[in-house]
Amino acid sequence: MIEVSKKQTPMISLIDEIYKGTNAKDRIFAAKETIRNLSKPYAVTLITTHDFELYSIAFCDIKILQM
């Protein structure tokens, strides 16, 4: 997904339970980087999670919308 997003063409990414099974520290770091890399004006990324640590990072960036 990251490589495709570098082409700057419209794209939709659907991610369910990102990095599930990864330890908390690595999961949060990797998820933040993935979200940052997929937050482009030409991309729509939907991520589902039950992880409140990941859910709370949406408050840090206005481009991220919680639903």
PyMOL Python script that loads the backbone (N, CA, C, O; Angstrom):
from pymol import cmd

cmd.read_pdbstr("""\
ATOM      1  N   MET A   1       0.813  -1.190   0.000  1.00  0.00           N
ATOM      2  CA  MET A   1       0.000   0.000   0.000  1.00  0.00           C
ATOM      3  C   MET A   1       0.860   1.260   0.000  1.00  0.00           C
ATOM      4  O   MET A   1       0.562   2.226  -0.703  1.00  0.00           O
ATOM      5  N   ILE A   2       1.915   1.240   0.784  1.00  0.00           N
ATOM      6  CA  ILE A   2       2.788   2.414   0.859  1.00  0.00           C
ATOM      7  C   ILE A   2       3.413   2.679  -0.509  1.00  0.00           C
ATOM      8  O   ILE A   2       3.463   3.823  -0.961  1.00  0.00           O
ATOM      9  N   GLU A   3       3.886   1.629  -1.162  1.00  0.00           N
ATOM     10  CA  GLU A   3       4.509   1.792  -2.481  1.00  0.00           C
ATOM     11  C   GLU A   3       3.504   2.326  -3.497  1.00  0.00           C
ATOM     12  O   GLU A   3       3.838   3.205  -4.291  1.00  0.00           O
ATOM     13  N   VAL A   4       2.287   1.810  -3.482  1.00  0.00           N
ATOM     14  CA  VAL A   4       1.257   2.290  -4.412  1.00  0.00           C
ATOM     15  C   VAL A   4       0.930   3.747  -4.130  1.00  0.00           C
ATOM     16  O   VAL A   4       0.711   4.522  -5.061  1.00  0.00           O
ATOM     17  N   SER A   5       0.895   4.133  -2.855  1.00  0.00           N
ATOM     18  CA  SER A   5       0.554   5.520  -2.510  1.00  0.00           C
ATOM     19  C   SER A   5       1.598   6.512  -3.029  1.00  0.00           C
ATOM     20  O   SER A   5       1.289   7.689  -3.215  1.00  0.00           O
ATOM     21  N   LYS A   6       2.808   6.056  -3.260  1.00  0.00           N
ATOM     22  CA  LYS A   6       3.857   6.934  -3.778  1.00  0.00           C
ATOM     23  C   LYS A   6       3.622   7.327  -5.235  1.00  0.00           C
ATOM     24  O   LYS A   6       4.234   8.272  -5.732  1.00  0.00           O
ATOM     25  N   LYS A   7       2.731   6.598  -5.923  1.00  0.00           N
ATOM     26  CA  LYS A   7       2.421   6.917  -7.321  1.00  0.00           C
ATOM     27  C   LYS A   7       1.499   8.124  -7.438  1.00  0.00           C
ATOM     28  O   LYS A   7       1.303   8.648  -8.534  1.00  0.00           O
ATOM     29  N   GLN A   8       0.938   8.564  -6.335  1.00  0.00           N
ATOM     30  CA  GLN A   8       0.072   9.739  -6.271  1.00  0.00           C
ATOM     31  C   GLN A   8      -1.144   9.620  -7.183  1.00  0.00           C
ATOM     32  O   GLN A   8      -1.537  10.591  -7.830  1.00  0.00           O
ATOM     33  N   THR A   9      -1.727   8.453  -7.233  1.00  0.00           N
ATOM     34  CA  THR A   9      -2.975   8.245  -7.950  1.00  0.00           C
ATOM     35  C   THR A   9      -4.063   7.937  -6.930  1.00  0.00           C
ATOM     36  O   THR A   9      -3.763   7.437  -5.846  1.00  0.00           O
ATOM     37  N   PRO A  10      -5.325   8.228  -7.257  1.00  0.00           N
ATOM     38  CA  PRO A  10      -6.401   7.960  -6.301  1.00  0.00           C
ATOM     39  C   PRO A  10      -6.394   6.500  -5.848  1.00  0.00           C
ATOM     40  O   PRO A  10      -6.222   5.585  -6.655  1.00  0.00           O
ATOM     41  N   MET A  11      -6.582   6.303  -4.556  1.00  0.00           N
ATOM     42  CA  MET A  11      -6.581   4.941  -4.030  1.00  0.00           C
ATOM     43  C   MET A  11      -7.436   4.850  -2.777  1.00  0.00           C
ATOM     44  O   MET A  11      -7.660   5.841  -2.082  1.00  0.00           O
ATOM     45  N   ILE A  12      -7.903   3.650  -2.508  1.00  0.00           N
ATOM     46  CA  ILE A  12      -8.630   3.343  -1.275  1.00  0.00           C
ATOM     47  C   ILE A  12      -7.916   2.169  -0.627  1.00  0.00           C
ATOM     48  O   ILE A  12      -7.627   1.171  -1.287  1.00  0.00           O
ATOM     49  N   SER A  13      -7.629   2.285   0.671  1.00  0.00           N
ATOM     50  CA  SER A  13      -7.018   1.200   1.435  1.00  0.00           C
ATOM     51  C   SER A  13      -7.963   0.828   2.565  1.00  0.00           C
ATOM     52  O   SER A  13      -8.480   1.702   3.261  1.00  0.00           O
ATOM     53  N   LEU A  14      -8.187  -0.453   2.745  1.00  0.00           N
ATOM     54  CA  LEU A  14      -9.013  -0.963   3.834  1.00  0.00           C
ATOM     55  C   LEU A  14      -8.138  -1.860   4.700  1.00  0.00           C
ATOM     56  O   LEU A  14      -7.597  -2.855   4.218  1.00  0.00           O
ATOM     57  N   ILE A  15      -7.999  -1.512   5.971  1.00  0.00           N
ATOM     58  CA  ILE A  15      -7.132  -2.268   6.877  1.00  0.00           C
ATOM     59  C   ILE A  15      -7.948  -2.669   8.099  1.00  0.00           C
ATOM     60  O   ILE A  15      -8.521  -1.813   8.774  1.00  0.00           O
ATOM     61  N   ASP A  16      -8.002  -3.961   8.384  1.00  0.00           N
ATOM     62  CA  ASP A  16      -8.738  -4.467   9.537  1.00  0.00           C
ATOM     63  C   ASP A  16      -7.749  -4.915  10.607  1.00  0.00           C
ATOM     64  O   ASP A  16      -6.890  -5.760  10.356  1.00  0.00           O
ATOM     65  N   GLU A  17      -7.878  -4.346  11.794  1.00  0.00           N
ATOM     66  CA  GLU A  17      -7.031  -4.700  12.941  1.00  0.00           C
ATOM     67  C   GLU A  17      -5.545  -4.634  12.579  1.00  0.00           C
ATOM     68  O   GLU A  17      -4.845  -5.646  12.595  1.00  0.00           O
ATOM     69  N   ILE A  18      -5.084  -3.439  12.256  1.00  0.00           N
ATOM     70  CA  ILE A  18      -3.709  -3.207  11.825  1.00  0.00           C
ATOM     71  C   ILE A  18      -2.698  -3.717  12.864  1.00  0.00           C
ATOM     72  O   ILE A  18      -2.786  -3.383  14.046  1.00  0.00           O
ATOM     73  N   TYR A  19      -1.768  -4.507  12.417  1.00  0.00           N
ATOM     74  CA  TYR A  19      -0.679  -5.058  13.232  1.00  0.00           C
ATOM     75  C   TYR A  19      -1.167  -5.841  14.443  1.00  0.00           C
ATOM     76  O   TYR A  19      -0.497  -5.861  15.476  1.00  0.00           O
ATOM     77  N   LYS A  20      -2.319  -6.484  14.333  1.00  0.00           N
ATOM     78  CA  LYS A  20      -2.831  -7.331  15.419  1.00  0.00           C
ATOM     79  C   LYS A  20      -1.816  -8.437  15.709  1.00  0.00           C
ATOM     80  O   LYS A  20      -1.260  -9.035  14.787  1.00  0.00           O
ATOM     81  N   GLY A  21      -1.585  -8.698  16.968  1.00  0.00           N
ATOM     82  CA  GLY A  21      -0.640  -9.724  17.364  1.00  0.00           C
ATOM     83  C   GLY A  21       0.763  -9.192  17.611  1.00  0.00           C
ATOM     84  O   GLY A  21       1.637  -9.930  18.065  1.00  0.00           O
ATOM     85  N   THR A  22       0.980  -7.928  17.319  1.00  0.00           N
ATOM     86  CA  THR A  22       2.274  -7.285  17.553  1.00  0.00           C
ATOM     87  C   THR A  22       2.274  -6.687  18.954  1.00  0.00           C
ATOM     88  O   THR A  22       1.225  -6.259  19.434  1.00  0.00           O
ATOM     89  N   ASN A  23       3.422  -6.647  19.618  1.00  0.00           N
ATOM     90  CA  ASN A  23       3.457  -6.057  20.959  1.00  0.00           C
ATOM     91  C   ASN A  23       3.048  -4.590  20.883  1.00  0.00           C
ATOM     92  O   ASN A  23       3.182  -3.952  19.839  1.00  0.00           O
ATOM     93  N   ALA A  24       2.551  -4.066  21.992  1.00  0.00           N
ATOM     94  CA  ALA A  24       1.927  -2.733  22.018  1.00  0.00           C
ATOM     95  C   ALA A  24       2.851  -1.628  21.518  1.00  0.00           C
ATOM     96  O   ALA A  24       2.433  -0.795  20.714  1.00  0.00           O
ATOM     97  N   LYS A  25       4.086  -1.609  21.976  1.00  0.00           N
ATOM     98  CA  LYS A  25       5.008  -0.538  21.594  1.00  0.00           C
ATOM     99  C   LYS A  25       5.261  -0.535  20.087  1.00  0.00           C
ATOM    100  O   LYS A  25       5.174   0.509  19.440  1.00  0.00           O
ATOM    101  N   ASP A  26       5.572  -1.700  19.534  1.00  0.00           N
ATOM    102  CA  ASP A  26       5.838  -1.802  18.097  1.00  0.00           C
ATOM    103  C   ASP A  26       4.579  -1.543  17.276  1.00  0.00           C
ATOM    104  O   ASP A  26       4.644  -0.915  16.219  1.00  0.00           O
ATOM    105  N   ARG A  27       3.422  -2.029  17.762  1.00  0.00           N
ATOM    106  CA  ARG A  27       2.158  -1.851  17.049  1.00  0.00           C
ATOM    107  C   ARG A  27       1.820  -0.370  16.899  1.00  0.00           C
ATOM    108  O   ARG A  27       1.454   0.076  15.811  1.00  0.00           O
ATOM    109  N   ILE A  28       1.941   0.396  17.991  1.00  0.00           N
ATOM    110  CA  ILE A  28       1.617   1.818  17.959  1.00  0.00           C
ATOM    111  C   ILE A  28       2.572   2.555  17.021  1.00  0.00           C
ATOM    112  O   ILE A  28       2.137   3.365  16.203  1.00  0.00           O
ATOM    113  N   PHE A  29       3.861   2.279  17.138  1.00  0.00           N
ATOM    114  CA  PHE A  29       4.847   2.933  16.276  1.00  0.00           C
ATOM    115  C   PHE A  29       4.574   2.623  14.803  1.00  0.00           C
ATOM    116  O   PHE A  29       4.509   3.531  13.974  1.00  0.00           O
ATOM    117  N   ALA A  30       4.417   1.343  14.486  1.00  0.00           N
ATOM    118  CA  ALA A  30       4.210   0.937  13.095  1.00  0.00           C
ATOM    119  C   ALA A  30       2.896   1.480  12.544  1.00  0.00           C
ATOM    120  O   ALA A  30       2.835   1.908  11.392  1.00  0.00           O
ATOM    121  N   ALA A  31       1.854   1.464  13.353  1.00  0.00           N
ATOM    122  CA  ALA A  31       0.557   1.976  12.900  1.00  0.00           C
ATOM    123  C   ALA A  31       0.623   3.472  12.628  1.00  0.00           C
ATOM    124  O   ALA A  31       0.092   3.941  11.621  1.00  0.00           O
ATOM    125  N   LYS A  32       1.269   4.226  13.512  1.00  0.00           N
ATOM    126  CA  LYS A  32       1.405   5.671  13.290  1.00  0.00           C
ATOM    127  C   LYS A  32       2.142   5.958  11.990  1.00  0.00           C
ATOM    128  O   LYS A  32       1.738   6.834  11.225  1.00  0.00           O
ATOM    129  N   GLU A  33       3.211   5.229  11.739  1.00  0.00           N
ATOM    130  CA  GLU A  33       3.985   5.433  10.512  1.00  0.00           C
ATOM    131  C   GLU A  33       3.175   5.051   9.276  1.00  0.00           C
ATOM    132  O   GLU A  33       3.216   5.745   8.261  1.00  0.00           O
ATOM    133  N   THR A  34       2.446   3.952   9.367  1.00  0.00           N
ATOM    134  CA  THR A  34       1.614   3.528   8.246  1.00  0.00           C
ATOM    135  C   THR A  34       0.532   4.561   7.966  1.00  0.00           C
ATOM    136  O   THR A  34       0.310   4.931   6.813  1.00  0.00           O
ATOM    137  N   ILE A  35      -0.140   5.026   9.010  1.00  0.00           N
ATOM    138  CA  ILE A  35      -1.190   6.035   8.850  1.00  0.00           C
ATOM    139  C   ILE A  35      -0.607   7.319   8.273  1.00  0.00           C
ATOM    140  O   ILE A  35      -1.195   7.927   7.379  1.00  0.00           O
ATOM    141  N   ARG A  36       0.540   7.728   8.781  1.00  0.00           N
ATOM    142  CA  ARG A  36       1.187   8.943   8.268  1.00  0.00           C
ATOM    143  C   ARG A  36       1.504   8.799   6.778  1.00  0.00           C
ATOM    144  O   ARG A  36       1.287   9.728   6.000  1.00  0.00           O
ATOM    145  N   ASN A  37       2.011   7.645   6.392  1.00  0.00           N
ATOM    146  CA  ASN A  37       2.369   7.419   4.990  1.00  0.00           C
ATOM    147  C   ASN A  37       1.162   7.290   4.071  1.00  0.00           C
ATOM    148  O   ASN A  37       1.265   7.557   2.874  1.00  0.00           O
ATOM    149  N   LEU A  38       0.033   6.888   4.611  1.00  0.00           N
ATOM    150  CA  LEU A  38      -1.172   6.740   3.795  1.00  0.00           C
ATOM    151  C   LEU A  38      -2.082   7.963   3.864  1.00  0.00           C
ATOM    152  O   LEU A  38      -3.107   8.000   3.184  1.00  0.00           O
ATOM    153  N   SER A  39      -1.735   8.948   4.659  1.00  0.00           N
ATOM    154  CA  SER A  39      -2.537  10.179   4.770  1.00  0.00           C
ATOM    155  C   SER A  39      -2.131  11.143   3.657  1.00  0.00           C
ATOM    156  O   SER A  39      -1.300  12.032   3.841  1.00  0.00           O
ATOM    157  N   LYS A  40      -2.738  10.936   2.524  1.00  0.00           N
ATOM    158  CA  LYS A  40      -2.449  11.740   1.335  1.00  0.00           C
ATOM    159  C   LYS A  40      -3.755  12.326   0.819  1.00  0.00           C
ATOM    160  O   LYS A  40      -4.817  11.743   1.040  1.00  0.00           O
ATOM    161  N   PRO A  41      -3.702  13.470   0.134  1.00  0.00           N
ATOM    162  CA  PRO A  41      -4.936  14.084  -0.367  1.00  0.00           C
ATOM    163  C   PRO A  41      -5.655  13.233  -1.412  1.00  0.00           C
ATOM    164  O   PRO A  41      -6.852  13.420  -1.628  1.00  0.00           O
ATOM    165  N   TYR A  42      -4.966  12.318  -2.054  1.00  0.00           N
ATOM    166  CA  TYR A  42      -5.554  11.483  -3.097  1.00  0.00           C
ATOM    167  C   TYR A  42      -5.898  10.084  -2.596  1.00  0.00           C
ATOM    168  O   TYR A  42      -6.291   9.226  -3.387  1.00  0.00           O
ATOM    169  N   ALA A  43      -5.756   9.843  -1.291  1.00  0.00           N
ATOM    170  CA  ALA A  43      -5.983   8.507  -0.744  1.00  0.00           C
ATOM    171  C   ALA A  43      -7.030   8.528   0.365  1.00  0.00           C
ATOM    172  O   ALA A  43      -7.076   9.441   1.189  1.00  0.00           O
ATOM    173  N   VAL A  44      -7.861   7.501   0.358  1.00  0.00           N
ATOM    174  CA  VAL A  44      -8.806   7.278   1.449  1.00  0.00           C
ATOM    175  C   VAL A  44      -8.391   5.971   2.107  1.00  0.00           C
ATOM    176  O   VAL A  44      -8.299   4.936   1.449  1.00  0.00           O
ATOM    177  N   THR A  45      -8.144   6.026   3.403  1.00  0.00           N
ATOM    178  CA  THR A  45      -7.735   4.839   4.138  1.00  0.00           C
ATOM    179  C   THR A  45      -8.698   4.626   5.293  1.00  0.00           C
ATOM    180  O   THR A  45      -8.895   5.519   6.117  1.00  0.00           O
ATOM    181  N   LEU A  46      -9.296   3.445   5.351  1.00  0.00           N
ATOM    182  CA  LEU A  46     -10.187   3.078   6.443  1.00  0.00           C
ATOM    183  C   LEU A  46      -9.512   1.999   7.267  1.00  0.00           C
ATOM    184  O   LEU A  46      -9.104   0.962   6.744  1.00  0.00           O
ATOM    185  N   ILE A  47      -9.400   2.256   8.567  1.00  0.00           N
ATOM    186  CA  ILE A  47      -8.760   1.311   9.474  1.00  0.00           C
ATOM    187  C   ILE A  47      -9.744   0.983  10.584  1.00  0.00           C
ATOM    188  O   ILE A  47     -10.301   1.880  11.218  1.00  0.00           O
ATOM    189  N   THR A  48      -9.955  -0.304  10.815  1.00  0.00           N
ATOM    190  CA  THR A  48     -10.804  -0.720  11.928  1.00  0.00           C
ATOM    191  C   THR A  48      -9.917  -1.272  13.030  1.00  0.00           C
ATOM    192  O   THR A  48      -8.898  -1.910  12.764  1.00  0.00           O
ATOM    193  N   THR A  49     -10.318  -1.017  14.277  1.00  0.00           N
ATOM    194  CA  THR A  49      -9.549  -1.527  15.405  1.00  0.00           C
ATOM    195  C   THR A  49     -10.404  -1.548  16.664  1.00  0.00           C
ATOM    196  O   THR A  49     -11.346  -0.770  16.807  1.00  0.00           O
ATOM    197  N   HIS A  50     -10.063  -2.438  17.556  1.00  0.00           N
ATOM    198  CA  HIS A  50     -10.631  -2.456  18.903  1.00  0.00           C
ATOM    199  C   HIS A  50      -9.606  -1.905  19.888  1.00  0.00           C
ATOM    200  O   HIS A  50      -9.863  -1.848  21.091  1.00  0.00           O
ATOM    201  N   ASP A  51      -8.471  -1.507  19.389  1.00  0.00           N
ATOM    202  CA  ASP A  51      -7.352  -1.047  20.206  1.00  0.00           C
ATOM    203  C   ASP A  51      -7.508   0.446  20.497  1.00  0.00           C
ATOM    204  O   ASP A  51      -7.349   1.275  19.601  1.00  0.00           O
ATOM    205  N   PHE A  52      -7.817   0.786  21.742  1.00  0.00           N
ATOM    206  CA  PHE A  52      -8.037   2.183  22.093  1.00  0.00           C
ATOM    207  C   PHE A  52      -6.764   3.020  21.998  1.00  0.00           C
ATOM    208  O   PHE A  52      -6.843   4.234  21.814  1.00  0.00           O
ATOM    209  N   GLU A  53      -5.602   2.401  22.120  1.00  0.00           N
ATOM    210  CA  GLU A  53      -4.352   3.150  21.934  1.00  0.00           C
ATOM    211  C   GLU A  53      -4.244   3.659  20.497  1.00  0.00           C
ATOM    212  O   GLU A  53      -3.830   4.795  20.265  1.00  0.00           O
ATOM    213  N   LEU A  54      -4.612   2.831  19.555  1.00  0.00           N
ATOM    214  CA  LEU A  54      -4.588   3.260  18.155  1.00  0.00           C
ATOM    215  C   LEU A  54      -5.710   4.245  17.868  1.00  0.00           C
ATOM    216  O   LEU A  54      -5.525   5.207  17.124  1.00  0.00           O
ATOM    217  N   TYR A  55      -6.851   4.006  18.447  1.00  0.00           N
ATOM    218  CA  TYR A  55      -7.995   4.903  18.253  1.00  0.00           C
ATOM    219  C   TYR A  55      -7.657   6.311  18.718  1.00  0.00           C
ATOM    220  O   TYR A  55      -8.058   7.289  18.087  1.00  0.00           O
ATOM    221  N   SER A  56      -6.930   6.416  19.807  1.00  0.00           N
ATOM    222  CA  SER A  56      -6.638   7.731  20.379  1.00  0.00           C
ATOM    223  C   SER A  56      -5.661   8.557  19.543  1.00  0.00           C
ATOM    224  O   SER A  56      -5.610   9.775  19.717  1.00  0.00           O
ATOM    225  N   ILE A  57      -4.885   7.951  18.647  1.00  0.00           N
ATOM    226  CA  ILE A  57      -3.945   8.745  17.850  1.00  0.00           C
ATOM    227  C   ILE A  57      -4.673   9.635  16.854  1.00  0.00           C
ATOM    228  O   ILE A  57      -4.088  10.588  16.338  1.00  0.00           O
ATOM    229  N   ALA A  58      -5.927   9.343  16.578  1.00  0.00           N
ATOM    230  CA  ALA A  58      -6.690  10.184  15.653  1.00  0.00           C
ATOM    231  C   ALA A  58      -6.882  11.590  16.202  1.00  0.00           C
ATOM    232  O   ALA A  58      -7.108  12.521  15.430  1.00  0.00           O
ATOM    233  N   PHE A  59      -6.799  11.764  17.509  1.00  0.00           N
ATOM    234  CA  PHE A  59      -6.940  13.088  18.095  1.00  0.00           C
ATOM    235  C   PHE A  59      -5.720  13.968  17.829  1.00  0.00           C
ATOM    236  O   PHE A  59      -5.787  15.184  18.010  1.00  0.00           O
ATOM    237  N   CYS A  60      -4.623  13.378  17.409  1.00  0.00           N
ATOM    238  CA  CYS A  60      -3.378  14.119  17.202  1.00  0.00           C
ATOM    239  C   CYS A  60      -3.289  14.785  15.831  1.00  0.00           C
ATOM    240  O   CYS A  60      -2.430  15.640  15.616  1.00  0.00           O
ATOM    241  N   ASP A  61      -4.153  14.411  14.917  1.00  0.00           N
ATOM    242  CA  ASP A  61      -4.036  14.919  13.549  1.00  0.00           C
ATOM    243  C   ASP A  61      -5.418  15.212  12.985  1.00  0.00           C
ATOM    244  O   ASP A  61      -6.280  14.334  12.955  1.00  0.00           O
ATOM    245  N   ILE A  62      -5.624  16.421  12.547  1.00  0.00           N
ATOM    246  CA  ILE A  62      -6.929  16.855  12.045  1.00  0.00           C
ATOM    247  C   ILE A  62      -7.341  16.111  10.776  1.00  0.00           C
ATOM    248  O   ILE A  62      -8.533  16.032  10.479  1.00  0.00           O
ATOM    249  N   LYS A  63      -6.385  15.563  10.017  1.00  0.00           N
ATOM    250  CA  LYS A  63      -6.708  14.858   8.780  1.00  0.00           C
ATOM    251  C   LYS A  63      -7.324  13.488   9.039  1.00  0.00           C
ATOM    252  O   LYS A  63      -7.875  12.871   8.128  1.00  0.00           O
ATOM    253  N   ILE A  64      -7.233  13.013  10.274  1.00  0.00           N
ATOM    254  CA  ILE A  64      -7.740  11.689  10.603  1.00  0.00           C
ATOM    255  C   ILE A  64      -9.115  11.844  11.237  1.00  0.00           C
ATOM    256  O   ILE A  64      -9.279  12.572  12.216  1.00  0.00           O
ATOM    257  N   LEU A  65     -10.084  11.166  10.682  1.00  0.00           N
ATOM    258  CA  LEU A  65     -11.460  11.251  11.150  1.00  0.00           C
ATOM    259  C   LEU A  65     -11.841   9.960  11.857  1.00  0.00           C
ATOM    260  O   LEU A  65     -11.621   8.867  11.336  1.00  0.00           O
ATOM    261  N   GLN A  66     -12.403  10.093  13.027  1.00  0.00           N
ATOM    262  CA  GLN A  66     -12.891   8.928  13.759  1.00  0.00           C
ATOM    263  C   GLN A  66     -14.362   8.736  13.458  1.00  0.00           C
ATOM    264  O   GLN A  66     -15.108   9.703  13.307  1.00  0.00           O
ATOM    265  N   MET A  67     -14.770   7.494  13.373  1.00  0.00           N
ATOM    266  CA  MET A  67     -16.189   7.199  13.140  1.00  0.00           C
ATOM    267  C   MET A  67     -16.663   6.190  14.146  1.00  0.00           C
ATOM    268  O   MET A  67     -17.831   5.802  14.127  1.00  0.00           O
TER     269      MET A  67
END
""", "prot")
cmd.dss("prot")
cmd.show_as("cartoon", "prot")
cmd.util.cbc("prot")
cmd.orient("prot")
